[in-house]
Each structure stands twice: as C-alpha cells, then as structure tokens.
Amino acid sequence: MQSQRAADLDRLLRDIEYRLSRISRTVSRTAPGAVDRVSDTIVSALNDITDRLRGPARSTMADAREFGDEALRAGNDALRKLRREAEQRPLLMLAVAVGVGALAIGLLSRR
C-alpha cells in the first residue's frame, strides 16, 4: 500500500514537472517578464505540497517510534518474567533449555 502511494506520488510529481515545463516555455515566448512571477507562484505551490507531504511522514515516523518503544517494553517484560522463573525453578528451566536444544539439533541434523 505504501509502495503504491509512493508510485502514485512519483507519477503526479512527474506530471506536474512536465506541465510546468510546458507552461514555462509558453509563457517565456509570450511574456518574458511573467516568467519570474510564474516561477515564484510555482515555488510557493511546491513548498505547500512538500509541507503537506511531510506532515503524514512525521506522523508515520512517530507511530513507528511508538510501536518500537512498545515492542521494547514487551521484550523487557518477557525477559524479566523469564529471569524470575529461572530463579524460582532453575531445574525446570534447565530441562526446557535442554529440550529446546535437542529440538534444534534434531531439526538441523535433518538438513
């Protein structure tokens, strides 16, 4: 979905660039002094578009950062619980570790 939006945006920007170059050629032939005014208007419009695009990008980055922070907290909580269980039941945790190791060896030896 993001790649589709990026492709659409790229197409729109290319279309705008093409149209602006056509307008610039036409205006420079008919009214040379107007080119500067048109250029200023175009720069202003492109700055507005850039500002609008940056807003969602900042929001997406903030969402990603928040998601990463939540994942880090969840990982830390899981490690604390695992450590607590290992302290309370060391033999059980050792047996689980041996079992996981045996499964890993069994899976790797099949290849």
C-alpha positions as a Markdown table, in Angstrom:
| # | Residue | x | y | z |
|---|---|---|---|---|
| 1 | Met | 0.0 | 0.0 | 0.0 |
| 2 | Gln | 2.8 | 2.4 | 0.9 |
| 3 | Ser | 4.7 | 1.5 | -2.3 |
| 4 | Gln | 1.5 | 2.1 | -4.4 |
| 5 | Arg | 1.2 | 5.6 | -2.7 |
| 6 | Ala | 4.8 | 6.4 | -3.4 |
| 7 | Ala | 4.4 | 5.3 | -7.1 |
| 8 | Asp | 1.3 | 7.5 | -7.4 |
| 9 | Leu | 3.0 | 10.4 | -5.8 |
| 10 | Asp | 6.0 | 10.0 | -8.2 |
| 11 | Arg | 3.7 | 9.9 | -11.2 |
| 12 | Leu | 1.9 | 13.1 | -10.0 |
| 13 | Leu | 5.2 | 14.9 | -9.5 |
| 14 | Arg | 6.5 | 13.9 | -12.9 |
| 15 | Asp | 3.2 | 15.1 | -14.4 |
| 16 | Ile | 3.4 | 18.4 | -12.6 |
| 17 | Glu | 7.1 | 18.8 | -13.7 |
| 18 | Tyr | 6.1 | 18.2 | -17.3 |
| 19 | Arg | 3.2 | 20.6 | -17.2 |
| 20 | Leu | 5.3 | 23.3 | -15.6 |
| 21 | Ser | 8.0 | 23.0 | -18.2 |
| 22 | Arg | 5.3 | 23.4 | -20.9 |
| 23 | Ile | 3.8 | 26.4 | -19.2 |
| 24 | Ser | 7.3 | 27.9 | -18.7 |
| 25 | Arg | 8.1 | 27.5 | -22.4 |
| 26 | Thr | 4.8 | 29.0 | -23.5 |
| 27 | Val | 5.0 | 32.0 | -21.0 |
| 28 | Ser | 8.6 | 32.7 | -21.9 |
| 29 | Arg | 7.7 | 33.1 | -25.5 |
| 30 | Thr | 4.7 | 35.3 | -25.0 |
| 31 | Ala | 5.6 | 37.4 | -21.9 |
| 32 | Pro | 9.2 | 37.2 | -20.8 |
| 33 | Gly | 8.6 | 39.3 | -17.7 |
| 34 | Ala | 5.9 | 37.0 | -16.5 |
| 35 | Val | 8.3 | 34.0 | -16.1 |
| 36 | Asp | 9.6 | 35.3 | -12.8 |
| 37 | Arg | 6.1 | 35.8 | -11.4 |
| 38 | Val | 5.1 | 32.3 | -12.6 |
| 39 | Ser | 8.3 | 30.8 | -11.1 |
| 40 | Asp | 7.5 | 32.4 | -7.7 |
| 41 | Thr | 4.0 | 31.0 | -7.8 |
| 42 | Ile | 5.2 | 27.6 | -8.7 |
| 43 | Val | 7.9 | 27.6 | -6.0 |
| 44 | Ser | 5.3 | 28.6 | -3.5 |
| 45 | Ala | 2.9 | 25.8 | -4.6 |
| 46 | Leu | 5.6 | 23.2 | -4.5 |
| 47 | Asn | 6.6 | 24.3 | -1.0 |
| 48 | Asp | 3.0 | 23.9 | 0.1 |
| 49 | Ile | 2.9 | 20.4 | -1.4 |
| 50 | Thr | 6.1 | 19.5 | 0.3 |
| 51 | Asp | 4.8 | 20.7 | 3.7 |
| 52 | Arg | 1.6 | 18.6 | 3.2 |
| 53 | Leu | 3.7 | 15.5 | 2.4 |
| 54 | Arg | 6.0 | 16.0 | 5.4 |
| 55 | Gly | 3.1 | 16.0 | 7.9 |
| 56 | Pro | 2.0 | 12.4 | 7.3 |
| 57 | Ala | 5.6 | 11.3 | 7.1 |
| 58 | Arg | 6.3 | 12.8 | 10.5 |
| 59 | Ser | 3.1 | 11.1 | 11.8 |
| 60 | Thr | 4.2 | 7.7 | 10.4 |
| 61 | Met | 7.6 | 8.1 | 11.9 |
| 62 | Ala | 6.1 | 8.9 | 15.3 |
| 63 | Asp | 3.8 | 5.9 | 15.0 |
| 64 | Ala | 6.8 | 3.6 | 14.2 |
| 65 | Arg | 8.8 | 5.0 | 17.1 |
| 66 | Glu | 5.9 | 4.4 | 19.5 |
| 67 | Phe | 5.5 | 0.8 | 18.1 |
| 68 | Gly | 9.2 | 0.2 | 18.6 |
| 69 | Asp | 9.0 | 1.5 | 22.2 |
| 70 | Glu | 6.1 | -0.7 | 23.0 |
| 71 | Ala | 7.9 | -3.7 | 21.5 |
| 72 | Leu | 11.0 | -2.9 | 23.6 |
| 73 | Arg | 8.9 | -2.7 | 26.8 |
| 74 | Ala | 7.2 | -6.0 | 26.0 |
| 75 | Gly | 10.6 | -7.7 | 25.3 |
| 76 | Asn | 12.0 | -6.3 | 28.6 |
| 77 | Asp | 8.9 | -7.6 | 30.5 |
| 78 | Ala | 9.3 | -11.1 | 28.9 |
| 79 | Leu | 13.0 | -11.2 | 29.9 |
| 80 | Arg | 12.2 | -10.2 | 33.5 |
| 81 | Lys | 9.5 | -12.9 | 33.7 |
| 82 | Leu | 11.9 | -15.5 | 32.3 |
| 83 | Arg | 14.6 | -14.5 | 34.7 |
| 84 | Arg | 12.2 | -14.7 | 37.6 |
| 85 | Glu | 11.0 | -18.1 | 36.5 |
| 86 | Ala | 14.7 | -19.2 | 36.1 |
| 87 | Glu | 15.4 | -18.1 | 39.7 |
| 88 | Gln | 12.4 | -19.8 | 41.2 |
| 89 | Arg | 12.6 | -23.0 | 39.2 |
| 90 | Pro | 16.1 | -23.5 | 37.9 |
| 91 | Leu | 15.8 | -27.2 | 37.2 |
| 92 | Leu | 12.6 | -26.8 | 35.2 |
| 93 | Met | 14.3 | -24.0 | 33.1 |
| 94 | Leu | 17.3 | -26.2 | 32.6 |
| 95 | Ala | 15.1 | -29.1 | 31.4 |
| 96 | Val | 13.3 | -26.7 | 29.0 |
| 97 | Ala | 16.7 | -25.4 | 27.7 |
| 98 | Val | 17.9 | -29.0 | 27.1 |
| 99 | Gly | 14.6 | -29.8 | 25.3 |
| 100 | Val | 14.8 | -26.8 | 23.0 |
| 101 | Gly | 18.5 | -27.6 | 22.3 |
| 102 | Ala | 17.5 | -31.2 | 21.4 |
| 103 | Leu | 14.8 | -30.0 | 19.1 |
| 104 | Ala | 17.2 | -27.5 | 17.4 |
| 105 | Ile | 19.8 | -30.3 | 16.9 |
| 106 | Gly | 17.1 | -32.6 | 15.5 |
| 107 | Leu | 15.9 | -30.0 | 13.1 |
| 108 | Leu | 19.4 | -29.0 | 12.0 |
| 109 | Ser | 20.6 | -32.6 | 11.5 |
| 110 | Arg | 17.7 | -33.3 | 9.0 |
| 111 | Arg | 19.2 | -30.8 | 6.6 |
